[in-house]
Structure formats: structure tokens, C-alpha cells
Amino acid sequence: MAGGRSRSRRVSLPGVAELLRPSAAPGPDGGDQRLASGRERHDQKITVYLSAEELLDLERARIALLRYGITSDRGRIVREAIAVLLADLDAQGKDSLLARRIASGASANSVGLPEAPLRPGSEQP
């Protein structure tokens, strides 16, 4: 950086109290209308490691959307999926798809086994 100043990469995030404050976290009343941020500049970044199969599934989803006339990139698909899952978690709580999948995979993950996917209409393990 010019002038000998270094730019900090540390990001200031809200604390637990701010995240759990009732006005900041809509409850299961269905009032939360989460929307993915779409194609815009994003200043926050996370790194997610995927298996080869998961990455292939993500690419297949992108191609399927393309067949429907919907152009998207993998990042947009991931942001949309996150928004949908978090809205479902807000609305359904422990009965949400995310909570059920994580709870059902908890015992498998504790011994290092891969999670079995839960598809809509499939029986839970």
C-alpha cells in the first residue's frame, strides 16, 4: 500500500447479542423474505471446500438453469440456495430442511462418514 499503510483484512461483524436481538432476527412467523444479493460487488468472502461430486452437482444445476433460459453463475446459485435455506430455517425452525439434514448427518459426521442426502419425499435415516 502507498505511504507504508497496510490495509487490515479483518472484518467487523455483529456480536451474538446483535444477531439474537428480536428486532434483528425475524422469527418463525414467516415475516422474513430473504433475498439473495444477486450480481453485485460483494465485500465479504468465505471459502467453501466441495467434493468433486458436489462441484459437479453445482455445475449441473447451472446447466439445468441455462436450459430453462436462466443464466447464472455458481456463486449466484450458492447465494440463492443459502437465502432459501435460511428463510426456511427462520420459518420452520427445527423442522426446516437445513436443521433436519444437519441433525440427521450429525452422527455420521462424528465418525467421519459422508452425509446421506435427503431429497424431498425421501425417508429420513
Biotite code that builds the C-alpha atoms (Angstrom):
import biotite.structure as struc

atoms = struc.array([
    struc.Atom([0.000, 0.000, 0.000], chain_id="A", res_id=1, res_name="MET", atom_name="CA", element="C"),
    struc.Atom([1.130, 3.563, -0.627], chain_id="A", res_id=2, res_name="ALA", atom_name="CA", element="C"),
    struc.Atom([2.583, 5.509, 2.275], chain_id="A", res_id=3, res_name="GLY", atom_name="CA", element="C"),
    struc.Atom([3.538, 2.422, 4.223], chain_id="A", res_id=4, res_name="GLY", atom_name="CA", element="C"),
    struc.Atom([-0.018, 1.860, 5.448], chain_id="A", res_id=5, res_name="ARG", atom_name="CA", element="C"),
    struc.Atom([-1.321, -1.661, 5.376], chain_id="A", res_id=6, res_name="SER", atom_name="CA", element="C"),
    struc.Atom([-4.969, -2.390, 4.914], chain_id="A", res_id=7, res_name="ARG", atom_name="CA", element="C"),
    struc.Atom([-6.449, -4.658, 7.549], chain_id="A", res_id=8, res_name="SER", atom_name="CA", element="C"),
    struc.Atom([-8.316, -7.675, 6.214], chain_id="A", res_id=9, res_name="ARG", atom_name="CA", element="C"),
    struc.Atom([-10.158, -8.087, 9.498], chain_id="A", res_id=10, res_name="ARG", atom_name="CA", element="C"),
    struc.Atom([-13.885, -7.513, 9.130], chain_id="A", res_id=11, res_name="VAL", atom_name="CA", element="C"),
    struc.Atom([-16.061, -6.143, 11.894], chain_id="A", res_id=12, res_name="SER", atom_name="CA", element="C"),
    struc.Atom([-19.037, -8.449, 12.372], chain_id="A", res_id=13, res_name="LEU", atom_name="CA", element="C"),
    struc.Atom([-22.022, -8.048, 14.687], chain_id="A", res_id=14, res_name="PRO", atom_name="CA", element="C"),
    struc.Atom([-21.847, -9.806, 18.028], chain_id="A", res_id=15, res_name="GLY", atom_name="CA", element="C"),
    struc.Atom([-24.149, -12.541, 19.273], chain_id="A", res_id=16, res_name="VAL", atom_name="CA", element="C"),
    struc.Atom([-26.307, -10.019, 21.161], chain_id="A", res_id=17, res_name="ALA", atom_name="CA", element="C"),
    struc.Atom([-26.954, -8.049, 17.965], chain_id="A", res_id=18, res_name="GLU", atom_name="CA", element="C"),
    struc.Atom([-27.684, -11.182, 15.949], chain_id="A", res_id=19, res_name="LEU", atom_name="CA", element="C"),
    struc.Atom([-30.107, -12.600, 18.514], chain_id="A", res_id=20, res_name="LEU", atom_name="CA", element="C"),
    struc.Atom([-31.920, -9.362, 19.279], chain_id="A", res_id=21, res_name="ARG", atom_name="CA", element="C"),
    struc.Atom([-35.643, -9.919, 18.467], chain_id="A", res_id=22, res_name="PRO", atom_name="CA", element="C"),
    struc.Atom([-35.804, -6.972, 16.074], chain_id="A", res_id=23, res_name="SER", atom_name="CA", element="C"),
    struc.Atom([-32.737, -8.238, 14.179], chain_id="A", res_id=24, res_name="ALA", atom_name="CA", element="C"),
    struc.Atom([-33.811, -11.864, 13.788], chain_id="A", res_id=25, res_name="ALA", atom_name="CA", element="C"),
    struc.Atom([-37.296, -12.429, 12.408], chain_id="A", res_id=26, res_name="PRO", atom_name="CA", element="C"),
    struc.Atom([-38.983, -15.389, 13.993], chain_id="A", res_id=27, res_name="GLY", atom_name="CA", element="C"),
    struc.Atom([-40.892, -18.303, 12.569], chain_id="A", res_id=28, res_name="PRO", atom_name="CA", element="C"),
    struc.Atom([-43.903, -16.128, 11.741], chain_id="A", res_id=29, res_name="ASP", atom_name="CA", element="C"),
    struc.Atom([-42.944, -16.225, 8.063], chain_id="A", res_id=30, res_name="GLY", atom_name="CA", element="C"),
    struc.Atom([-42.243, -12.490, 8.017], chain_id="A", res_id=31, res_name="GLY", atom_name="CA", element="C"),
    struc.Atom([-38.731, -12.945, 6.727], chain_id="A", res_id=32, res_name="ASP", atom_name="CA", element="C"),
    struc.Atom([-38.469, -12.501, 2.971], chain_id="A", res_id=33, res_name="GLN", atom_name="CA", element="C"),
    struc.Atom([-34.797, -13.277, 2.448], chain_id="A", res_id=34, res_name="ARG", atom_name="CA", element="C"),
    struc.Atom([-33.434, -12.396, -0.935], chain_id="A", res_id=35, res_name="LEU", atom_name="CA", element="C"),
    struc.Atom([-30.052, -13.331, -2.300], chain_id="A", res_id=36, res_name="ALA", atom_name="CA", element="C"),
    struc.Atom([-27.873, -10.367, -3.145], chain_id="A", res_id=37, res_name="SER", atom_name="CA", element="C"),
    struc.Atom([-27.569, -11.267, -6.813], chain_id="A", res_id=38, res_name="GLY", atom_name="CA", element="C"),
    struc.Atom([-24.927, -9.932, -9.165], chain_id="A", res_id=39, res_name="ARG", atom_name="CA", element="C"),
    struc.Atom([-23.253, -7.119, -7.334], chain_id="A", res_id=40, res_name="GLU", atom_name="CA", element="C"),
    struc.Atom([-19.893, -6.477, -5.779], chain_id="A", res_id=41, res_name="ARG", atom_name="CA", element="C"),
    struc.Atom([-19.511, -8.446, -2.564], chain_id="A", res_id=42, res_name="HIS", atom_name="CA", element="C"),
    struc.Atom([-17.033, -7.288, 0.051], chain_id="A", res_id=43, res_name="ASP", atom_name="CA", element="C"),
    struc.Atom([-17.394, -10.336, 2.298], chain_id="A", res_id=44, res_name="GLN", atom_name="CA", element="C"),
    struc.Atom([-15.929, -13.691, 1.337], chain_id="A", res_id=45, res_name="LYS", atom_name="CA", element="C"),
    struc.Atom([-15.938, -17.218, 2.675], chain_id="A", res_id=46, res_name="ILE", atom_name="CA", element="C"),
    struc.Atom([-14.108, -20.242, 1.360], chain_id="A", res_id=47, res_name="THR", atom_name="CA", element="C"),
    struc.Atom([-16.079, -23.446, 0.990], chain_id="A", res_id=48, res_name="VAL", atom_name="CA", element="C"),
    struc.Atom([-14.481, -26.741, 0.071], chain_id="A", res_id=49, res_name="TYR", atom_name="CA", element="C"),
    struc.Atom([-16.600, -29.115, -2.006], chain_id="A", res_id=50, res_name="LEU", atom_name="CA", element="C"),
    struc.Atom([-16.134, -32.683, -3.056], chain_id="A", res_id=51, res_name="SER", atom_name="CA", element="C"),
    struc.Atom([-15.762, -33.344, -6.770], chain_id="A", res_id=52, res_name="ALA", atom_name="CA", element="C"),
    struc.Atom([-19.316, -34.712, -6.796], chain_id="A", res_id=53, res_name="GLU", atom_name="CA", element="C"),
    struc.Atom([-20.747, -31.606, -5.080], chain_id="A", res_id=54, res_name="GLU", atom_name="CA", element="C"),
    struc.Atom([-18.973, -29.333, -7.532], chain_id="A", res_id=55, res_name="LEU", atom_name="CA", element="C"),
    struc.Atom([-20.273, -31.405, -10.437], chain_id="A", res_id=56, res_name="LEU", atom_name="CA", element="C"),
    struc.Atom([-23.807, -31.186, -8.992], chain_id="A", res_id=57, res_name="ASP", atom_name="CA", element="C"),
    struc.Atom([-23.453, -27.412, -8.744], chain_id="A", res_id=58, res_name="LEU", atom_name="CA", element="C"),
    struc.Atom([-22.327, -27.219, -12.366], chain_id="A", res_id=59, res_name="GLU", atom_name="CA", element="C"),
    struc.Atom([-25.214, -29.480, -13.424], chain_id="A", res_id=60, res_name="ARG", atom_name="CA", element="C"),
    struc.Atom([-27.615, -27.115, -11.648], chain_id="A", res_id=61, res_name="ALA", atom_name="CA", element="C"),
    struc.Atom([-26.102, -24.166, -13.557], chain_id="A", res_id=62, res_name="ARG", atom_name="CA", element="C"),
    struc.Atom([-26.542, -26.021, -16.853], chain_id="A", res_id=63, res_name="ILE", atom_name="CA", element="C"),
    struc.Atom([-30.114, -27.043, -15.956], chain_id="A", res_id=64, res_name="ALA", atom_name="CA", element="C"),
    struc.Atom([-30.963, -23.401, -15.275], chain_id="A", res_id=65, res_name="LEU", atom_name="CA", element="C"),
    struc.Atom([-29.399, -22.490, -18.616], chain_id="A", res_id=66, res_name="LEU", atom_name="CA", element="C"),
    struc.Atom([-31.725, -24.981, -20.332], chain_id="A", res_id=67, res_name="ARG", atom_name="CA", element="C"),
    struc.Atom([-34.637, -23.116, -18.702], chain_id="A", res_id=68, res_name="TYR", atom_name="CA", element="C"),
    struc.Atom([-33.309, -19.875, -20.162], chain_id="A", res_id=69, res_name="GLY", atom_name="CA", element="C"),
    struc.Atom([-31.883, -18.679, -16.826], chain_id="A", res_id=70, res_name="ILE", atom_name="CA", element="C"),
    struc.Atom([-28.272, -17.532, -16.954], chain_id="A", res_id=71, res_name="THR", atom_name="CA", element="C"),
    struc.Atom([-26.425, -17.769, -13.666], chain_id="A", res_id=72, res_name="SER", atom_name="CA", element="C"),
    struc.Atom([-23.010, -18.423, -12.210], chain_id="A", res_id=73, res_name="ASP", atom_name="CA", element="C"),
    struc.Atom([-22.161, -20.827, -9.420], chain_id="A", res_id=74, res_name="ARG", atom_name="CA", element="C"),
    struc.Atom([-21.780, -18.043, -6.864], chain_id="A", res_id=75, res_name="GLY", atom_name="CA", element="C"),
    struc.Atom([-25.288, -16.786, -7.566], chain_id="A", res_id=76, res_name="ARG", atom_name="CA", element="C"),
    struc.Atom([-26.705, -20.293, -7.251], chain_id="A", res_id=77, res_name="ILE", atom_name="CA", element="C"),
    struc.Atom([-24.959, -20.734, -3.901], chain_id="A", res_id=78, res_name="VAL", atom_name="CA", element="C"),
    struc.Atom([-26.220, -17.338, -2.621], chain_id="A", res_id=79, res_name="ARG", atom_name="CA", element="C"),
    struc.Atom([-29.784, -18.198, -3.705], chain_id="A", res_id=80, res_name="GLU", atom_name="CA", element="C"),
    struc.Atom([-29.578, -21.621, -2.052], chain_id="A", res_id=81, res_name="ALA", atom_name="CA", element="C"),
    struc.Atom([-28.330, -20.041, 1.170], chain_id="A", res_id=82, res_name="ILE", atom_name="CA", element="C"),
    struc.Atom([-31.151, -17.479, 1.131], chain_id="A", res_id=83, res_name="ALA", atom_name="CA", element="C"),
    struc.Atom([-33.774, -20.192, 0.575], chain_id="A", res_id=84, res_name="VAL", atom_name="CA", element="C"),
    struc.Atom([-32.395, -22.449, 3.322], chain_id="A", res_id=85, res_name="LEU", atom_name="CA", element="C"),
    struc.Atom([-32.082, -19.614, 5.837], chain_id="A", res_id=86, res_name="LEU", atom_name="CA", element="C"),
    struc.Atom([-35.619, -18.384, 5.123], chain_id="A", res_id=87, res_name="ALA", atom_name="CA", element="C"),
    struc.Atom([-36.878, -21.943, 5.661], chain_id="A", res_id=88, res_name="ASP", atom_name="CA", element="C"),
    struc.Atom([-34.894, -22.136, 8.914], chain_id="A", res_id=89, res_name="LEU", atom_name="CA", element="C"),
    struc.Atom([-36.456, -18.859, 10.070], chain_id="A", res_id=90, res_name="ASP", atom_name="CA", element="C"),
    struc.Atom([-39.947, -20.067, 9.162], chain_id="A", res_id=91, res_name="ALA", atom_name="CA", element="C"),
    struc.Atom([-39.747, -23.737, 10.203], chain_id="A", res_id=92, res_name="GLN", atom_name="CA", element="C"),
    struc.Atom([-37.108, -23.761, 12.941], chain_id="A", res_id=93, res_name="GLY", atom_name="CA", element="C"),
    struc.Atom([-36.082, -27.276, 13.941], chain_id="A", res_id=94, res_name="LYS", atom_name="CA", element="C"),
    struc.Atom([-38.423, -28.702, 11.292], chain_id="A", res_id=95, res_name="ASP", atom_name="CA", element="C"),
    struc.Atom([-36.613, -26.862, 8.493], chain_id="A", res_id=96, res_name="SER", atom_name="CA", element="C"),
    struc.Atom([-34.809, -28.820, 5.807], chain_id="A", res_id=97, res_name="LEU", atom_name="CA", element="C"),
    struc.Atom([-31.454, -27.419, 6.949], chain_id="A", res_id=98, res_name="LEU", atom_name="CA", element="C"),
    struc.Atom([-31.991, -28.394, 10.595], chain_id="A", res_id=99, res_name="ALA", atom_name="CA", element="C"),
    struc.Atom([-33.228, -31.871, 9.649], chain_id="A", res_id=100, res_name="ARG", atom_name="CA", element="C"),
    struc.Atom([-30.305, -32.512, 7.294], chain_id="A", res_id=101, res_name="ARG", atom_name="CA", element="C"),
    struc.Atom([-27.699, -31.330, 9.786], chain_id="A", res_id=102, res_name="ILE", atom_name="CA", element="C"),
    struc.Atom([-29.323, -33.271, 12.649], chain_id="A", res_id=103, res_name="ALA", atom_name="CA", element="C"),
    struc.Atom([-29.548, -36.465, 10.599], chain_id="A", res_id=104, res_name="SER", atom_name="CA", element="C"),
    struc.Atom([-25.942, -36.137, 9.453], chain_id="A", res_id=105, res_name="GLY", atom_name="CA", element="C"),
    struc.Atom([-24.567, -35.337, 12.918], chain_id="A", res_id=106, res_name="ALA", atom_name="CA", element="C"),
    struc.Atom([-24.000, -38.968, 13.900], chain_id="A", res_id=107, res_name="SER", atom_name="CA", element="C"),
    struc.Atom([-22.436, -39.847, 10.531], chain_id="A", res_id=108, res_name="ALA", atom_name="CA", element="C"),
    struc.Atom([-20.139, -36.830, 10.642], chain_id="A", res_id=109, res_name="ASN", atom_name="CA", element="C"),
    struc.Atom([-18.932, -37.589, 14.155], chain_id="A", res_id=110, res_name="SER", atom_name="CA", element="C"),
    struc.Atom([-17.192, -40.683, 12.777], chain_id="A", res_id=111, res_name="VAL", atom_name="CA", element="C"),
    struc.Atom([-16.115, -39.068, 9.522], chain_id="A", res_id=112, res_name="GLY", atom_name="CA", element="C"),
    struc.Atom([-18.714, -40.656, 7.236], chain_id="A", res_id=113, res_name="LEU", atom_name="CA", element="C"),
    struc.Atom([-20.278, -38.637, 4.412], chain_id="A", res_id=114, res_name="PRO", atom_name="CA", element="C"),
    struc.Atom([-23.784, -37.308, 4.908], chain_id="A", res_id=115, res_name="GLU", atom_name="CA", element="C"),
    struc.Atom([-26.561, -39.067, 3.040], chain_id="A", res_id=116, res_name="ALA", atom_name="CA", element="C"),
    struc.Atom([-28.552, -36.547, 1.011], chain_id="A", res_id=117, res_name="PRO", atom_name="CA", element="C"),
    struc.Atom([-32.184, -36.034, 1.951], chain_id="A", res_id=118, res_name="LEU", atom_name="CA", element="C"),
    struc.Atom([-34.246, -35.448, -1.142], chain_id="A", res_id=119, res_name="ARG", atom_name="CA", element="C"),
    struc.Atom([-37.803, -34.134, -0.962], chain_id="A", res_id=120, res_name="PRO", atom_name="CA", element="C"),
    struc.Atom([-40.121, -37.072, -0.323], chain_id="A", res_id=121, res_name="GLY", atom_name="CA", element="C"),
    struc.Atom([-37.313, -39.366, 0.823], chain_id="A", res_id=122, res_name="SER", atom_name="CA", element="C"),
    struc.Atom([-37.362, -41.152, 4.147], chain_id="A", res_id=123, res_name="GLU", atom_name="CA", element="C"),
    struc.Atom([-35.054, -39.844, 6.834], chain_id="A", res_id=124, res_name="GLN", atom_name="CA", element="C"),
    struc.Atom([-32.332, -42.261, 8.035], chain_id="A", res_id=125, res_name="PRO", atom_name="CA", element="C"),
])
